[in-house]
């Protein structure tokens, strides 16, 4: 596609040059005015700029792969520039839990993995999903009802797919600050819960409203999730 654009731009540039050359051979009675000459000049500049732009390669927008230091995952500092997937409010996977405070969680995914999921309905290797937890507030400014998110981040979890590093392909990391975090031990409930109920590749795509229909259309929903879905009221 880029080569076609370059050829098209060069063709228009040659046509403009030929027109300008023909204008210089005109008889004195037909000599172009100053304004006409300036219009031709700007036309040539515009076509030259178009040709240069067509030949410039597109910027690489791929997100960096997960970075580890001595087995600890570095927190991606720009995760809030990634693709936003969803927010949950006071979500709990245990019916017995009674929250002592209200909480929002926001989920982001790196752009490269987002594009791959759109094409395939599943996650590629090196996918990073970031869950950011924020306290909920009801009093502030002009708010009279409902909850909104506080400015302080209460905690961050990152779910990483790295098939060469993790025996189960995925690893969880919990951050209390911006320092590199150790992997959550594999005996933690989060691993077994995701494996038993994750809608796609052990991830909770069932809670991502822009991805669930896509995974359904691609036929990548897990048997475990489909069994859970049949039990819903």
N, C-alpha and C positions, 0 to 999 in steps of 0.2 A: 504494500500500500504506500509506503514512504517513497519507493522508487517511482511509482506512478505520479505522485505529487511532485517529485523533483523534476521529472520529465515535462510535466504540464507547466511548471513554473518556468523552466528553461525555454520552452516553446513560446510562452507569452513574452518572455524577455527578448528573444530573438525577433519576434514580430514587432515589438516596440522599437528595437534598434533599427530594423529595416524601415519602419515608418519615419523615424527621425532622420535617417540617411536620405530617404527620398525627399523629405522636406527641405534639406540643405541644397538640393539641386534645382529647386524651383526658380522660375524667372524672377527678376526684381519686382515685378508687379504683384507676384504672389508670395513674397517673402513673409514668413510668419511674424505676427506681432510679438511684443515682449510677453504679454500674458499667455499666448499660445506656447511660446518657448518654455515658460516656467511650468505650464501644465505638463508638457512632455517630460521635463526634467524630474518633476515629482513622481510621474508615472513610472519612470525608469527606476527611481529610488525605491518605490513601493514594491515593484516586481523583484528587484534584487533582494530586498528584505524577505520577501516571501520565499524565494529560492533558498536563502540561508536558513530560514526557520524550518523548511521542509527537510533540510539535510541534517538538522540537529537531532541527535537521538533523544528519546523521551527519558525523563529522569527516573531513576530506579526508586520505587516507593516501597520496596520490600522491607518488612520489619526484620530487625536482627534476630538471630537464633538465640535461644536461652543461653545465658552466660553463667558459668559456675566457677567458684573460687574455693578450692579445697573441698569440693562436694557440696558447697552451699550455693543456693541460687541467688543471683543478684536481682533485686527488684527492678523491673523495667520502669524507669523514671517517667517515661512519656505515655504510660498506659492510658491516661485520660484523653489522649489524642487518637486512640484506637477506635474500633467500631463498637458502639454501645449496643448491647443485646437486650437487656431488661433490667427491671428493678423489682425486688421483692419487699414485702412489708410484714415484719413479725413472722416470717416463715419458720416452721419447725417440722422436722420429720418424726418427732415423738409426740404422741397424743397427750402424754402426761406432763409435758413442759408448760409451765405458766411463766411468761416473761415478766421480769421485775422492771423492765424498761422497754420502750418501743424502739425498733431498729429497722432501718432501711438497708438493703444490700443492692449494689449496682454491679453489673457484670459487663466486662469488656473483653474483646478478643483481638489479637493482632490482625492487621489488615490482610496479610498474605493468607492466613488460614481462613479468614472470612471468604475471600475470593475462591479458595479451593473448595470450601463447603458449598458455596453457591453452585459450583460446577459438578460436584460429585455427591453431595448429600452426606459427607462424612469428613472427619478431621485428618489432615496430613500430619506427618511427623514434624516435630518442633512446634506444634500448636501451643499457645499460651492463653489460658483463660484467667482473668483477674477478677476476683470478687472483693469489692470494697464495702466495708460496713460503716454506716454513719448513724449516729443517734438521731431519733425523731423528736421534733419539738412541736408544740401546739401554740405556744405563746411567742409572739414576735410581730413587730410592725403592725399591719392592719389585719392580720389573720384572726378570724372569729370562730373557725371550726376546722377540723381535720388536722393533719400532720404535715410537716415539711422537714427536709433534711438539714441537720446542723452542719456547720462548716468544719468541725473536727472529725477526722477519720479515726474510728475506733479500732480498726484492724483490717488487714489485707490477707487474703489467701490467693495462691496461684496454683492452678492445675496445669501441669506440663506434660506433654506427650513427647517422650524420647525413647524410642524403641531400643536403641543401643545401650542406654544407661539404666533403664528400669526393666526388671523382669516382667512386670505386669503392664509395661508400656507407658503407664501414667504415674506421675508422682505429685503429691500435695506438699505445699510449702506455706507455712503461716508466718507472717511478718508482724512484729510489734512495733517496729520502726523501719527505717530505710536500710538497715544493715543486712547483709546477706543472711539467708535463713537456711537451717537444716531441713532435710526432708522429714515430713511427718512419718513416724514409724508405720510400717505396712500393716501392723496389727490394729491400727486405729479403725474405728467404725466407718469412717468416710470411704475407705476403700471398698469394703464389702457392700456398703449401701449403694455406692455408684455402680458396682458390678451387677448387683441384683435388680436395680431399678432404672439405671440410665437409659434414656431413649435411643441414643446414638453413641456407639463407641464408649460406653460407660460414662457419658456426660449427660447432664440433665437438660437436654434439648427440649423436653416437654414443657419447660418453663421459659423458653425463648420464643416468643410469639412470631417472630419473623423467620425462624428456622424450622419450626415444627411442620408447617405445611410443606416446606421444601423437602424435608427428609421423607415425609409421607409420599410425596410425588416421586421421589427417587427410589423409594422402596428400601430405605436404609434403617427404618425403625427396628429396634431390637424385639425379639420375642418376649423378653421379660417385661418390657414396657407395654407391649400390646396386651399381655395378660393382665397387668395392673390396670390398664385403661378399661378393660371389660368390667372391672369391679367398681368403677366410680359410680356414684348415684345417678 
